[in-house]
Amino acid sequence: MARVLTLCRPWPFLALVCRRKPTLCKMSMDSRARGMFAAAVEAVQPDTVIRQSIERKEDSVIISGQKFTLKHNLHLVGFGKAVLGMAAEAERIVGDHLVKGIISVPYGIQQTLQQHGKDHLLLKENSRIKVMEGAKHNLPDADAQKAAEGIRQLASELTEKDLLLVLISGGGSALLPAPIPPISLQEKLDVTRKLAAAGATIQELNTVRRALSFLKGGGLAHCAHPAQVIALILSDVIGDPLDLIASGPTVWSEVWPEEVLSILERYKLLNCLPASVKEVLGRPSPRESKDKSNSSGHVLNTVIGSNSLALSCAGRRARELGFRPVVLSPGVCGDVRSVSRLYGLLARFACSQDEPPPEIAAELLKLGPEVGVESWDLCRTMQVLDEGRTEGWGATCLLAGGEPTVELTGMGQGGRNQELALRVGMELRGLEHLPNGPVFLSGGTDGQDGPTEAAGAITDAGLYEEAQAQGLDIENFLTNNDSYTFFTRLSAGQHLLVPGLTCTNVMDVHMLLIPPVPIKIR
């Protein structure tokens, strides 16, 4: 079999003379994987991303290459799980140029941060920012709606001389519920829940949600017009689509009642709509009352933290620890069964002492679309892994991220990261003869994987034998979706990844550590 995408390979003697092979440090593979995960999480801390995105220059700030003059004219609003730390850092940077602020954050977040010693993510006592907590259990509620009304009021009072800094992170949609009157919050929730239960796509759900919301779909930016709006966004959505993160309150989205009614009719919900919803869909959107010619010119939307950033910083740490980092994709999705198969195949491709069987590359390319990975990214990755295998590059760290899904068949404890790690451990079976690997880590950057204390887990090719020796039946645990119980019992929980409160969320990070493969001498 010809090597996959053998492009511009250096002459062998030049490779020997010029190429510096990474030298593995004395840390265990497990410890190095944990260190790289910590680097990924640190890169997307709320205060870190704000500090790296706002450059203060005397009486101005530079954001995304644009200069904005400060004349005690800055107002701040925010909503999301990481927004408290973002707001605290933003206030430190702009100082007394901040006139007023309101942020909507999860219930109990201030107390939680205090208990975990995260005081640097809390506002100072004399802060000009009002903190409003709500959305218990990540669901819109009356407290979150009250915060949304305060944010709407603040934005509506601004003039062309003002700047509005909008801070957005994951969970922001639930923290900014503002149904268009006379729709009640409960009526809006009922409509969207019925749509979801009927099998509507995320795009259809968002289309309907925006049509019933005052602030989503660019509504907040329209309230703030003619003020300059600057939105800094910490993304928790694959691909960083601005209109989907927190339902896009600063991203203009046209509302077509006909399209909304068509979706509701498709799922046979037209006849059970509340009278208030029918009334709103039968009249022009309140956003139409503002001049659409200025709908986007006064808004700057900037993604300041994402899964890609986390993977990039994990890659830098990997290089420091003696690995050659390779980023596969920040958009891995699909069922964990398919995703685990992907990583198992990549490990076998990289660890083969002989030319990998052509069936491996063919299956990988067939599997790619199912798990959100482009064929080009797979070919590029296989080329790098092939070079590492045949030319003695040394150890490789394959990095990826995203948000796979789990089909629930049982009642056990766990989450997608722990189940993925468990399934990859099974896929790696047969490679245990290799020293120091391969090793796989899957962890949620928010520090929590399902209703457990763990963010994920770390496994290797010896997982099956280790479980057998301790009397643990892996298949039973998988059938019951009980990965957390499995890892808790396996070697006293040593395989669990428990970073504690991380204060951020840019989805999940996956790492496949591949050791140097002994080259056969022919």
KEMAR-394319 format. One line per field, with one value per residue (C-alpha): residue number from 1; chain; x, y, z. Coordinates in steps of 0.1 Angstrom, whole numbers, plus 5000, padded with zeros to 4 digits. Example, Ala and Ser with C-alpha at 12.3 -4.5 7.8 and 13.67 -1.06 7.14 Angstrom:
BEGIN
i <- 1, 2
ch <- A, A
px <- 5123, 5137
py <- 4955, 4989
pz <- 5078, 5071
//
This chain:
BEGIN
i <- 1, 2, 3, 4, 5, 6, 7, 8, 9, 10, 11, 12, 13, 14, 15, 16, 17, 18, 19, 20, 21, 22, 23, 24, 25, 26, 27, 28, 29, 30, 31, 32, 33, 34, 35, 36, 37, 38, 39, 40, 41, 42, 43, 44, 45, 46, 47, 48, 49, 50, 51, 52, 53, 54, 55, 56, 57, 58, 59, 60, 61, 62, 63, 64, 65, 66, 67, 68, 69, 70, 71, 72, 73, 74, 75, 76, 77, 78, 79, 80, 81, 82, 83, 84, 85, 86, 87, 88, 89, 90, 91, 92, 93, 94, 95, 96, 97, 98, 99, 100, 101, 102, 103, 104, 105, 106, 107, 108, 109, 110, 111, 112, 113, 114, 115, 116, 117, 118, 119, 120, 121, 122, 123, 124, 125, 126, 127, 128, 129, 130, 131, 132, 133, 134, 135, 136, 137, 138, 139, 140, 141, 142, 143, 144, 145, 146, 147, 148, 149, 150, 151, 152, 153, 154, 155, 156, 157, 158, 159, 160, 161, 162, 163, 164, 165, 166, 167, 168, 169, 170, 171, 172, 173, 174, 175, 176, 177, 178, 179, 180, 181, 182, 183, 184, 185, 186, 187, 188, 189, 190, 191, 192, 193, 194, 195, 196, 197, 198, 199, 200, 201, 202, 203, 204, 205, 206, 207, 208, 209, 210, 211, 212, 213, 214, 215, 216, 217, 218, 219, 220, 221, 222, 223, 224, 225, 226, 227, 228, 229, 230, 231, 232, 233, 234, 235, 236, 237, 238, 239, 240, 241, 242, 243, 244, 245, 246, 247, 248, 249, 250, 251, 252, 253, 254, 255, 256, 257, 258, 259, 260, 261, 262, 263, 264, 265, 266, 267, 268, 269, 270, 271, 272, 273, 274, 275, 276, 277, 278, 279, 280, 281, 282, 283, 284, 285, 286, 287, 288, 289, 290, 291, 292, 293, 294, 295, 296, 297, 298, 299, 300, 301, 302, 303, 304, 305, 306, 307, 308, 309, 310, 311, 312, 313, 314, 315, 316, 317, 318, 319, 320, 321, 322, 323, 324, 325, 326, 327, 328, 329, 330, 331, 332, 333, 334, 335, 336, 337, 338, 339, 340, 341, 342, 343, 344, 345, 346, 347, 348, 349, 350, 351, 352, 353, 354, 355, 356, 357, 358, 359, 360, 361, 362, 363, 364, 365, 366, 367, 368, 369, 370, 371, 372, 373, 374, 375, 376, 377, 378, 379, 380, 381, 382, 383, 384, 385, 386, 387, 388, 389, 390, 391, 392, 393, 394, 395, 396, 397, 398, 399, 400, 401, 402, 403, 404, 405, 406, 407, 408, 409, 410, 411, 412, 413, 414, 415, 416, 417, 418, 419, 420, 421, 422, 423, 424, 425, 426, 427, 428, 429, 430, 431, 432, 433, 434, 435, 436, 437, 438, 439, 440, 441, 442, 443, 444, 445, 446, 447, 448, 449, 450, 451, 452, 453, 454, 455, 456, 457, 458, 459, 460, 461, 462, 463, 464, 465, 466, 467, 468, 469, 470, 471, 472, 473, 474, 475, 476, 477, 478, 479, 480, 481, 482, 483, 484, 485, 486, 487, 488, 489, 490, 491, 492, 493, 494, 495, 496, 497, 498, 499, 500, 501, 502, 503, 504, 505, 506, 507, 508, 509, 510, 511, 512, 513, 514, 515, 516, 517, 518, 519, 520, 521, 522
ch <- A, A, A, A, A, A, A, A, A, A, A, A, A, A, A, A, A, A, A, A, A, A, A, A, A, A, A, A, A, A, A, A, A, A, A, A, A, A, A, A, A, A, A, A, A, A, A, A, A, A, A, A, A, A, A, A, A, A, A, A, A, A, A, A, A, A, A, A, A, A, A, A, A, A, A, A, A, A, A, A, A, A, A, A, A, A, A, A, A, A, A, A, A, A, A, A, A, A, A, A, A, A, A, A, A, A, A, A, A, A, A, A, A, A, A, A, A, A, A, A, A, A, A, A, A, A, A, A, A, A, A, A, A, A, A, A, A, A, A, A, A, A, A, A, A, A, A, A, A, A, A, A, A, A, A, A, A, A, A, A, A, A, A, A, A, A, A, A, A, A, A, A, A, A, A, A, A, A, A, A, A, A, A, A, A, A, A, A, A, A, A, A, A, A, A, A, A, A, A, A, A, A, A, A, A, A, A, A, A, A, A, A, A, A, A, A, A, A, A, A, A, A, A, A, A, A, A, A, A, A, A, A, A, A, A, A, A, A, A, A, A, A, A, A, A, A, A, A, A, A, A, A, A, A, A, A, A, A, A, A, A, A, A, A, A, A, A, A, A, A, A, A, A, A, A, A, A, A, A, A, A, A, A, A, A, A, A, A, A, A, A, A, A, A, A, A, A, A, A, A, A, A, A, A, A, A, A, A, A, A, A, A, A, A, A, A, A, A, A, A, A, A, A, A, A, A, A, A, A, A, A, A, A, A, A, A, A, A, A, A, A, A, A, A, A, A, A, A, A, A, A, A, A, A, A, A, A, A, A, A, A, A, A, A, A, A, A, A, A, A, A, A, A, A, A, A, A, A, A, A, A, A, A, A, A, A, A, A, A, A, A, A, A, A, A, A, A, A, A, A, A, A, A, A, A, A, A, A, A, A, A, A, A, A, A, A, A, A, A, A, A, A, A, A, A, A, A, A, A, A, A, A, A, A, A, A, A, A, A, A, A, A, A, A, A, A, A, A, A, A, A, A, A, A, A, A, A, A, A, A, A, A, A, A, A, A, A, A, A, A, A, A, A, A, A, A, A, A, A, A, A, A, A, A, A, A, A, A, A, A, A, A, A, A, A, A, A, A, A, A, A, A, A, A, A, A, A, A, A, A, A, A, A, A, A, A, A, A, A, A, A, A
px <- 5000, 5013, 5017, 4988, 4994, 5032, 5039, 5073, 5090, 5126, 5156, 5165, 5200, 5186, 5160, 5188, 5210, 5184, 5155, 5155, 5135, 5116, 5130, 5104, 5107, 5106, 5070, 5046, 5023, 4994, 5010, 5019, 4983, 4970, 4994, 4983, 4947, 4955, 4972, 4941, 4918, 4942, 4942, 4905, 4901, 4876, 4900, 4928, 4908, 4896, 4931, 4944, 4916, 4914, 4945, 4944, 4960, 4956, 4921, 4912, 4911, 4921, 4899, 4903, 4925, 4899, 4904, 4876, 4879, 4870, 4853, 4836, 4811, 4815, 4786, 4788, 4763, 4769, 4753, 4767, 4784, 4819, 4808, 4815, 4852, 4851, 4834, 4858, 4888, 4871, 4864, 4900, 4912, 4888, 4887, 4865, 4855, 4829, 4797, 4774, 4770, 4746, 4755, 4732, 4751, 4741, 4725, 4751, 4782, 4796, 4794, 4809, 4839, 4845, 4844, 4870, 4894, 4887, 4886, 4903, 4871, 4849, 4840, 4855, 4833, 4831, 4822, 4799, 4785, 4754, 4754, 4720, 4719, 4693, 4686, 4687, 4695, 4704, 4668, 4653, 4634, 4618, 4652, 4669, 4640, 4644, 4681, 4673, 4649, 4676, 4700, 4674, 4667, 4703, 4709, 4678, 4690, 4724, 4733, 4756, 4784, 4783, 4801, 4783, 4807, 4787, 4803, 4789, 4797, 4781, 4748, 4739, 4707, 4691, 4703, 4688, 4651, 4630, 4599, 4581, 4550, 4523, 4541, 4549, 4582, 4563, 4545, 4577, 4593, 4563, 4565, 4602, 4600, 4572, 4592, 4622, 4601, 4587, 4622, 4629, 4665, 4686, 4683, 4645, 4644, 4666, 4645, 4613, 4631, 4644, 4610, 4595, 4624, 4630, 4668, 4680, 4688, 4704, 4676, 4701, 4722, 4691, 4681, 4715, 4715, 4729, 4756, 4787, 4784, 4814, 4807, 4834, 4824, 4837, 4824, 4810, 4796, 4813, 4825, 4819, 4787, 4780, 4742, 4740, 4762, 4736, 4712, 4731, 4718, 4743, 4741, 4713, 4689, 4659, 4626, 4602, 4568, 4560, 4591, 4582, 4546, 4559, 4581, 4553, 4529, 4555, 4555, 4517, 4518, 4499, 4466, 4479, 4498, 4489, 4470, 4499, 4523, 4498, 4495, 4532, 4537, 4509, 4526, 4560, 4589, 4598, 4633, 4619, 4612, 4649, 4667, 4679, 4705, 4724, 4717, 4753, 4775, 4776, 4784, 4818, 4815, 4847, 4853, 4880, 4881, 4872, 4881, 4906, 4925, 4925, 4939, 4966, 4978, 4976, 4998, 5025, 5026, 5028, 5059, 5075, 5068, 5085, 5057, 5051, 5016, 4990, 4955, 4930, 4898, 4880, 4846, 4844, 4808, 4785, 4779, 4808, 4808, 4818, 4842, 4860, 4863, 4880, 4906, 4912, 4918, 4942, 4961, 4965, 4975, 5002, 5015, 5018, 5054, 5046, 5027, 4992, 4966, 4947, 4914, 4923, 4927, 4895, 4875, 4888, 4878, 4843, 4839, 4850, 4817, 4799, 4820, 4824, 4859, 4867, 4885, 4913, 4919, 4920, 4944, 4967, 4967, 4974, 5003, 5019, 5013, 5029, 5059, 5062, 5060, 5085, 5110, 5114, 5099, 5094, 5063, 5032, 5002, 4971, 4947, 4910, 4879, 4842, 4811, 4802, 4769, 4759, 4728, 4714, 4705, 4710, 4706, 4742, 4764, 4788, 4792, 4803, 4839, 4842, 4822, 4844, 4876, 4862, 4853, 4887, 4904, 4886, 4895, 4932, 4932, 4960, 4985, 4995, 5029, 5041, 5059, 5044, 5012, 4992, 4973, 4940, 4924, 4889, 4879, 4853, 4868, 4840, 4854, 4822, 4812, 4776, 4763, 4797, 4827, 4850, 4857, 4866, 4891, 4924, 4928, 4954, 4957, 4960, 4925, 4908, 4934, 4934, 4896, 4896, 4922, 4899, 4867, 4851, 4830, 4834, 4805, 4780, 4792, 4788, 4754, 4743, 4760, 4779, 4814, 4819, 4813, 4836, 4865, 4858, 4863, 4892, 4925, 4908, 4898, 4933, 4921, 4896, 4903, 4892, 4904, 4877, 4860, 4874, 4852, 4851, 4837, 4848, 4834, 4857, 4894, 4906, 4942, 4958, 4994, 5013, 5048, 5077, 5072, 5102, 5112, 5118, 5152, 5149
py <- 5000, 5034, 5058, 5082, 5116, 5113, 5149, 5167, 5143, 5154, 5135, 5108, 5122, 5157, 5144, 5128, 5159, 5187, 5172, 5175, 5146, 5155, 5138, 5123, 5136, 5113, 5120, 5091, 5092, 5096, 5127, 5142, 5138, 5155, 5183, 5189, 5190, 5215, 5237, 5235, 5246, 5274, 5289, 5295, 5309, 5338, 5363, 5351, 5354, 5389, 5401, 5388, 5404, 5440, 5461, 5493, 5524, 5554, 5566, 5540, 5502, 5481, 5451, 5428, 5455, 5483, 5513, 5526, 5558, 5558, 5589, 5575, 5561, 5524, 5502, 5464, 5436, 5398, 5364, 5330, 5305, 5321, 5357, 5367, 5362, 5379, 5409, 5412, 5413, 5437, 5461, 5460, 5469, 5498, 5512, 5542, 5546, 5519, 5537, 5508, 5471, 5442, 5405, 5374, 5344, 5310, 5307, 5303, 5310, 5337, 5315, 5286, 5306, 5319, 5283, 5272, 5301, 5317, 5353, 5367, 5358, 5378, 5415, 5440, 5454, 5488, 5473, 5492, 5460, 5445, 5407, 5389, 5351, 5328, 5299, 5271, 5238, 5257, 5264, 5299, 5312, 5343, 5355, 5352, 5370, 5398, 5401, 5401, 5430, 5449, 5443, 5454, 5486, 5494, 5489, 5509, 5540, 5543, 5570, 5572, 5584, 5552, 5519, 5487, 5458, 5425, 5394, 5361, 5325, 5291, 5289, 5325, 5316, 5303, 5334, 5359, 5349, 5377, 5365, 5391, 5403, 5391, 5357, 5344, 5326, 5294, 5296, 5300, 5271, 5249, 5256, 5249, 5217, 5204, 5211, 5193, 5163, 5161, 5158, 5193, 5201, 5226, 5250, 5248, 5252, 5283, 5298, 5295, 5306, 5338, 5346, 5345, 5364, 5401, 5399, 5368, 5369, 5403, 5418, 5431, 5449, 5466, 5477, 5493, 5511, 5537, 5529, 5510, 5473, 5451, 5415, 5392, 5356, 5325, 5297, 5264, 5254, 5234, 5257, 5289, 5299, 5334, 5331, 5299, 5309, 5320, 5323, 5352, 5383, 5405, 5388, 5401, 5374, 5381, 5368, 5354, 5345, 5323, 5302, 5298, 5288, 5263, 5247, 5245, 5231, 5205, 5191, 5195, 5221, 5250, 5240, 5239, 5272, 5297, 5328, 5350, 5331, 5334, 5371, 5377, 5356, 5376, 5410, 5425, 5418, 5446, 5445, 5459, 5492, 5501, 5511, 5478, 5497, 5500, 5465, 5453, 5483, 5493, 5458, 5440, 5403, 5386, 5350, 5353, 5317, 5284, 5247, 5256, 5279, 5252, 5226, 5250, 5256, 5219, 5214, 5238, 5220, 5187, 5199, 5209, 5174, 5157, 5151, 5161, 5177, 5171, 5187, 5165, 5187, 5208, 5196, 5159, 5149, 5119, 5088, 5078, 5043, 5058, 5083, 5056, 5035, 5065, 5069, 5031, 5030, 5060, 5044, 5011, 5031, 5049, 5019, 4995, 4983, 4974, 4993, 4998, 4976, 4997, 4988, 5011, 5042, 5033, 5028, 5061, 5081, 5064, 5071, 5108, 5124, 5104, 5120, 5155, 5152, 5163, 5139, 5164, 5165, 5128, 5125, 5152, 5134, 5100, 5116, 5129, 5097, 5077, 5100, 5095, 5057, 5053, 5081, 5079, 5112, 5099, 5103, 5120, 5137, 5136, 5164, 5169, 5184, 5187, 5173, 5136, 5121, 5090, 5069, 5061, 5025, 5022, 5041, 5042, 5072, 5088, 5112, 5113, 5117, 5088, 5065, 5076, 5069, 5035, 5026, 5038, 5016, 4986, 4997, 4999, 4963, 4944, 4973, 4966, 4952, 4988, 5004, 5037, 5037, 5044, 5065, 5082, 5111, 5126, 5155, 5182, 5217, 5227, 5201, 5181, 5151, 5142, 5142, 5132, 5149, 5139, 5157, 5125, 5097, 5084, 5049, 5028, 4995, 4975, 4985, 4952, 4931, 4955, 4953, 4915, 4912, 4932, 4913, 4942, 4933, 4963, 4953, 4954, 4988, 5001, 4987, 5005, 5037, 5033, 5045, 5066, 5036, 5015, 5040, 5046, 5008, 5004, 5008, 5030, 5057, 5064, 5067, 5094, 5130, 5153, 5189, 5205, 5237, 5251, 5282, 5278, 5257, 5252, 5216, 5186, 5179, 5145, 5134, 5102, 5098, 5076, 5063, 5058, 5026, 5003, 5002, 4968, 4964, 4945
pz <- 5000, 4991, 5020, 5026, 5010, 5007, 5000, 4997, 5021, 5031, 5019, 5045, 5053, 5057, 5081, 5102, 5103, 5106, 5125, 5163, 5178, 5209, 5240, 5264, 5299, 5329, 5338, 5332, 5302, 5325, 5342, 5309, 5296, 5327, 5323, 5287, 5298, 5325, 5299, 5276, 5305, 5316, 5281, 5282, 5317, 5317, 5330, 5307, 5275, 5284, 5294, 5260, 5241, 5255, 5251, 5271, 5256, 5279, 5271, 5246, 5242, 5212, 5205, 5175, 5158, 5163, 5185, 5208, 5227, 5264, 5278, 5309, 5283, 5287, 5298, 5303, 5302, 5302, 5305, 5308, 5331, 5328, 5326, 5362, 5358, 5324, 5339, 5368, 5345, 5321, 5349, 5361, 5326, 5318, 5354, 5361, 5324, 5332, 5340, 5348, 5343, 5347, 5343, 5345, 5359, 5373, 5407, 5435, 5413, 5436, 5467, 5447, 5435, 5471, 5484, 5459, 5465, 5431, 5444, 5413, 5393, 5417, 5414, 5439, 5467, 5450, 5416, 5393, 5379, 5393, 5396, 5391, 5397, 5381, 5358, 5384, 5368, 5336, 5329, 5323, 5353, 5367, 5382, 5348, 5331, 5356, 5348, 5311, 5316, 5334, 5306, 5280, 5299, 5302, 5265, 5255, 5273, 5254, 5229, 5199, 5223, 5244, 5241, 5252, 5261, 5259, 5275, 5264, 5273, 5273, 5291, 5281, 5263, 5296, 5314, 5289, 5286, 5273, 5255, 5234, 5253, 5258, 5256, 5291, 5299, 5306, 5272, 5253, 5272, 5265, 5227, 5224, 5246, 5224, 5193, 5208, 5218, 5183, 5168, 5156, 5146, 5165, 5136, 5137, 5175, 5172, 5144, 5166, 5198, 5181, 5167, 5202, 5219, 5223, 5228, 5209, 5172, 5173, 5195, 5222, 5196, 5182, 5217, 5221, 5187, 5180, 5206, 5195, 5206, 5212, 5220, 5234, 5231, 5249, 5225, 5237, 5202, 5175, 5148, 5168, 5149, 5163, 5157, 5179, 5209, 5235, 5205, 5190, 5209, 5190, 5156, 5133, 5123, 5100, 5114, 5089, 5105, 5075, 5082, 5119, 5111, 5086, 5112, 5137, 5111, 5101, 5137, 5140, 5167, 5151, 5167, 5202, 5202, 5230, 5218, 5228, 5204, 5176, 5182, 5181, 5150, 5133, 5137, 5127, 5149, 5174, 5160, 5127, 5144, 5143, 5111, 5095, 5075, 5108, 5120, 5119, 5113, 5149, 5162, 5166, 5174, 5184, 5196, 5222, 5235, 5219, 5217, 5190, 5214, 5241, 5217, 5205, 5240, 5248, 5218, 5230, 5263, 5245, 5226, 5259, 5272, 5243, 5219, 5183, 5186, 5158, 5159, 5142, 5146, 5171, 5158, 5167, 5173, 5168, 5189, 5212, 5196, 5163, 5179, 5199, 5167, 5150, 5177, 5179, 5141, 5143, 5171, 5150, 5120, 5139, 5159, 5130, 5125, 5089, 5063, 5078, 5060, 5034, 5052, 5081, 5060, 5040, 5072, 5087, 5056, 5056, 5093, 5091, 5081, 5107, 5135, 5121, 5108, 5072, 5049, 5044, 5081, 5083, 5053, 5068, 5102, 5086, 5067, 5099, 5117, 5088, 5089, 5126, 5122, 5093, 5100, 5137, 5147, 5183, 5204, 5189, 5207, 5186, 5198, 5191, 5206, 5203, 5219, 5211, 5223, 5242, 5235, 5270, 5274, 5312, 5345, 5356, 5364, 5340, 5311, 5275, 5283, 5307, 5284, 5254, 5274, 5284, 5248, 5234, 5260, 5245, 5210, 5220, 5232, 5214, 5215, 5251, 5239, 5232, 5261, 5274, 5254, 5235, 5261, 5256, 5276, 5273, 5295, 5296, 5300, 5324, 5349, 5350, 5330, 5336, 5372, 5385, 5402, 5373, 5340, 5322, 5323, 5311, 5296, 5277, 5259, 5291, 5303, 5295, 5313, 5343, 5345, 5342, 5370, 5393, 5383, 5364, 5333, 5310, 5287, 5316, 5327, 5291, 5287, 5319, 5309, 5342, 5333, 5364, 5387, 5366, 5368, 5405, 5412, 5388, 5406, 5433, 5408, 5395, 5359, 5367, 5356, 5385, 5380, 5402, 5394, 5361, 5357, 5319, 5291, 5255, 5251, 5254, 5248, 5235, 5235, 5220, 5231, 5207, 5218, 5195, 5175, 5172, 5135, 5120, 5106, 5073
//
